[in-house]
């Protein structure tokens, strides 16, 4: 009897201690998938920096899930190798046990990472740079989102921009992958619908040293305006340089993948002066200014291509995890949609503590980020903003919104 009494007493004490003990904060790990090597290797670090800025703000303002630390780890997809992307995602999902992923960047890498690891592992992904229309209809169980607009939209905007410059005839060369083909198809359809002529629309393979044969075929079409839909550290740079050397094109045009000063390396600045391009950008709203100040204070370039989109992706995932109440993957997709759209009290970039307090109070929130309202549609797409870029004095500079 004394043994039973003692056992009951110990049990009661244990229960009392368990009730009295403070809850431990949960640490959370996000993954980042980027092309740290390969055709966008110069574009990737600033994009990662954008995501890390959001993570640092969360930790500086009290952390996540009751004071836990938000971590972010990175893996290289190479951008060009689907197998590398799948392996990188598999490690993050199944070994590192990340809660969610920012990335990937190149569209093919995102599709491969999603199909091979994230979707089977029930992991939410938000890409800050994948723009291929192929993502729109991906069978993803509502797990794959993106913060830049689809190239179905960018193609229309670029077509209007080209027409506004008085150009009625273009030749398109595109890298033969999901990004290049999707963008080229959208641009070709939009430009033709606006009364323009697409004299040539030809794929090229990544990684070659010589594209003179491809350029010869494009020049033979009779067009003197060349549109290059490729990557600044890859085929795009080589094609641009060799197109300049050939002297066969009077006008040079690029898509977002070309908007990196590395694309201009080794080229006479005078030869590319006035080259135009488009890229997803940021509207003139309060969130844009707040992000720009935070990035500048951290020593980052707030206009770096896809850096604002990466910031929004990471901040949104942190908000969704806080809303979901744990580091678990289940329920995160629904929580993401809740914090990203109206109704709710508006949360701007950097307002982490405000958001946490509102979530604890049971108040709905609506994040309006560095790139504007992030109103995901049924496919995880956003409308976004496209800006015009031009080359001036050997560097890409932003002109303003492209209408």
PyMOL commands that set and color helices and strands:
alter all, ss='L'
color gray80, all
select helices_A, chain A and resi 2-20+41-60+82-95+107-118+133-135+151-164+178-193+212-220+235-246+256-258+261-264+269-272+286-297+307-324+332-340+352-360
alter helices_A, ss='H'
color red, helices_A
select strands_A, chain A and resi 28-34+70-76+100-103+124-127+144-146+169-175+197-204+225-229+251-254+276-280+345-347+365-369+372-373+386-392+395-401
alter strands_A, ss='S'
color yellow, strands_A
deselect
rebuild
show_as cartoon
